């Protein structure tokens, strides 16, 4: 995969711009509701628990475990073809929220539910960075 061309940069919107800016700094951030204290992911304008708009960004430790995953063997679009097979996983962060990301690294295809993972950042076009995860092997 090292010889594959970079994938397109993610498209930011008003709700996610802070998230993508933090990723460029190699930081994984999640939202915390000031009203009910719920932590959540993905970036959005209102708390999914209480509908408050009193949200703040906090840094995640970037550690978690694989809740579920699939191995993609046929790319949905041409840009991903050189990267198949690859793993798309639902990661349960240690802080509680779940997020979708790829498991990357030489041992990615060995992933199993319950594996510990840590965040890493994958470069995309225009210098964008995308949070992905590596397996933590004890």
N, C-alpha and C positions, 0 to 999 in steps of 0.2 A: 504494500500500500504506500510505501514511501515514495514511489515513483509516480503515483497517481496525481493528476492535477488537483489543485485545491478546490474544494466545494464552494458553492456560492455563499456569500455572507448572509447571515440571518436578516430578516426585515424587522426593524424595531418600530414600535408605535409608542404613543404617549404613555401607556401603561408599562411597557417593557424597556424603555430607553435606559433607565437607571440600571436594570439588570444586565443589559448588554454592555454598558459602560464599565460596570464592575468586572464583567468577564474579561474585557480587554486588559484589566489590571490583574487578571488571574485570581479573582475573588468570586466565590459563589454566594449570592445573596438571596434571601427569602423575605417574605412579608410577615410582619407581626401587627396584629390589630391592637391598637391602644385601648379600645373599648372593652374587648372580651379576652384579650391576651392570646388568641388563637394564632398559631403559626401556620402559614400556608404557602403553597406554590401552585400555581403559576402566577406570574405578575398580573394583577387585575386592580381595578379601581375600587371595588367594594369587598369587604370581608365576606367570604362565603358562609361564615357561621352566623353573624349577626347583622350583616349588611351595612355596617359602619363604614364611613369613608376616612376614618382616623387610622391610617396605616403608616407604618414606618418600615424601612429596609433594615435588616440586620444581617450580619455575616454568618454564614453557616460554617461549621467545622469541615464540611465536605466529606464526611464519613457516613456510611450507611450499609445497607444490605440489600441484596437482590430479592425483591418480592415476587417478580415474575419476569420472564424473558421470552424472546423468540429469536430464531436465527433466520435472517433474510438471505435467501440463496439466489433470488432473482430480483434484480434492481427494479424499483418502480419507475425510475427515470434514468436516462443515460449517464448523468453525472455520477451516479452511485455504482455503475456497472463494474468499474475497476476495483471496487472495494468489497465485492461479494466474495465469500459469505461474510456477513457482519451481524453483530448482536445488538438488538434493541431491547432495553430492559426497563422495568419499572423499579426504581430505586426508592427504598424507604430510608430517608435521611434520619440520622440519630436524633435530630430535633423533632421528628414526627411526620412532616410532610412527605409526600411521595412525588417523584418527578420521573419523566421519561428521559432516557439518555442512551447513548451507545456505551457498551463495554468495549474498550479498545486494548491493544497490547498483544503480544505474541501468544498469550494464553487465553485470549478472549473466548474462543470457541469451547473452552473447558468449563465455562460458567455453569453454576448450579444455583437453584433457589436457596437462599440463605447465605450465599457467599458474602463476605465482607468486601466492600469496595471503598475507594477513595477518589475524590475528584481530581481530574487533570484537565488540561485545556488544549483543545485542538484548533490550530490556526485555519482560518478560512480566507477567502478573498478579502482584499481591502484591509488586511490586518485584524479582521474580526476574530474573536476567540469564542469557542463554544464549549461549555462545560460537558465533559464526558467522564467516564469512570474507568479505573483499572482495578482488577482483582487484587485483594490483599492476601498474599499467601504466607501463612505462618510458618 
